[in-house]
C-alpha cells in the first residue's frame, strides 16, 4: 500500500518526534511505502506501519496534543498545514493514524 507525504512532513518523523498523521479518509492498518514528489515523478521516501486509526474528529476540535503527536510545535501550525494541503473547513472530519517502524531510505539522509 502507498501513503504520500510532503518532504517537510516526512522529515518531522526524524526531527520533531512525529508519531501520527491526519488524513481526510481513514487508511487501513498495515505496512505502507511512503512517497512524495509529484504523481508523475514520485520519489520513495521510505516506509512505515499504520498501527491504529482513531475515530474521526473535526478540524476545529483538534488539540495541542494532536499537534505535538503530529510533529508540530503548536495547534495553529498543524491547522495551517492541514488546510494548505487539503483546502478544508473547521467542520471537515480528520482521522488520526498512529504509525511506527518508520524507515527512511538511506539516500534520503
LINZI-V945224 format. One record per pair of residues at least 12 apart in sequence whose C-alpha atoms are under 6 Angstrom apart, sorted by the first residue. I is the first residue (numbers start at 1). GAP is how many residues later the second one is. D is the distance in whole Angstrom. If there is no record, write none. Layout:
BEGIN
i = (I & I)
gap = (GAP & GAP)
d = (D & D)
END
This chain:
BEGIN
i = (1 & 2 & 2 & 2 & 3 & 4 & 4 & 4 & 5 & 6 & 12 & 16 & 17 & 18 & 18 & 18 & 19 & 19 & 19 & 20 & 20 & 20 & 20 & 20 & 21 & 21 & 21 & 22 & 22 & 23 & 23 & 24 & 26 & 29 & 29 & 30 & 30 & 31 & 31 & 32 & 32 & 32 & 33 & 34 & 34 & 45 & 46 & 46 & 46 & 47 & 47 & 48 & 48 & 49 & 49 & 49 & 50 & 50 & 51 & 51 & 52 & 52 & 53 & 53 & 54 & 54 & 56 & 56 & 56 & 57 & 57 & 58 & 58 & 58 & 58 & 59 & 59 & 60)
gap = (31 & 30 & 31 & 32 & 31 & 30 & 31 & 32 & 31 & 30 & 59 & 55 & 54 & 51 & 52 & 53 & 50 & 51 & 80 & 49 & 50 & 77 & 78 & 79 & 49 & 75 & 76 & 73 & 74 & 71 & 72 & 70 & 69 & 21 & 22 & 19 & 20 & 17 & 18 & 15 & 16 & 17 & 14 & 12 & 13 & 60 & 57 & 58 & 59 & 55 & 56 & 53 & 54 & 50 & 51 & 52 & 48 & 49 & 47 & 48 & 45 & 46 & 43 & 44 & 41 & 42 & 37 & 38 & 39 & 36 & 37 & 33 & 34 & 35 & 36 & 31 & 33 & 30)
d = (5 & 5 & 5 & 6 & 5 & 6 & 5 & 6 & 5 & 6 & 6 & 5 & 6 & 6 & 5 & 4 & 5 & 6 & 6 & 6 & 5 & 5 & 4 & 6 & 6 & 6 & 5 & 5 & 5 & 6 & 5 & 5 & 6 & 5 & 5 & 5 & 5 & 6 & 4 & 6 & 5 & 6 & 4 & 5 & 5 & 6 & 5 & 4 & 5 & 6 & 5 & 5 & 4 & 5 & 5 & 6 & 6 & 4 & 6 & 6 & 6 & 5 & 6 & 5 & 6 & 5 & 5 & 5 & 5 & 5 & 5 & 5 & 5 & 4 & 6 & 5 & 6 & 5)
END
